[in-house]
Amino acid sequence: MAETLLEAWAGPAGRSEAAGAVGAELIARWSEPHRRYHTLDHLIAVLAAIDPLAPVAADPDAVRLAAWFHDAVYDGRPGWDEERSAQLAQARLPRCGLTADRVAEVARLVRLTATHDPDYTEGAPASTAGRDANGAVLCDADLAVLAGDDYDAYARAVREEYRHVPDDLFRAGRAQVLRRLLAAPRLYRTALAHDLWEARARANLTAELALLEAPPTDATGTPEL
């Protein structure tokens, strides 16, 4: 797997010795033992989801590089993880020979995954569509898991990554995240992602939210008062 991933990394990052070393470091980071969802499998899935959406992006290589970095630092601290990951991109990508402008764009995209709210909606009037096609492609690819057939496994893996959080606090926090997502006019900003994933993702989110909001039961399955 590592060899295949390094080949994929070399596409946007280059084949220099320095670029290879950065790619190996990123693979090691994505392989850290405390991860349950934010693993190499997630990275591979995001990169695969980018491929059909890439024609929308202004700079597909910047989007792919941002996918590599977007959870490269993961300690289960929303916002902080994205910022540290962006800083890592700013520190490592110059070694690969990237221009300062592209490094800045990759870091910006990584930070955007903290909110998944790019200023872009494909198909909207030009006056309202915004300019962030790169951000739309990255965020749509990162959220593709919400429409997956294995959504339950994804939700369980997320819970395991937050196993240090008491159940009642996790349920409240997770429910808040799901409500925010469901309140958005659309989850996916590119037309293709919206057509492919929007309906299924909303159904998955709604089902999980219902479980989180269900009254707790005792050992016999009787609702607790």
Secondary structure, DSSP 8 states (H G I E B T S, - for coil): -HHHHHHHHHHHH-SSHHHHHHHHHHHHHHT-TT-SSSSHHHHHHHHHHHHHHGGG-S-HHHHHHHHHHTTSS-SS-TTHHHHHHHHHHHHHGGGGT--HHHHHHHHHHHHHTTTT--SB-TTS-TTTSBS-HHHHHHHHHHTGGGG-TTHHHHHHHHHHHTTTS-HHHHHHHHHHHHHHHHHSS-S--SHHHHHHHHHHHHHHHHHHHHHHHS--B-TTS-B--
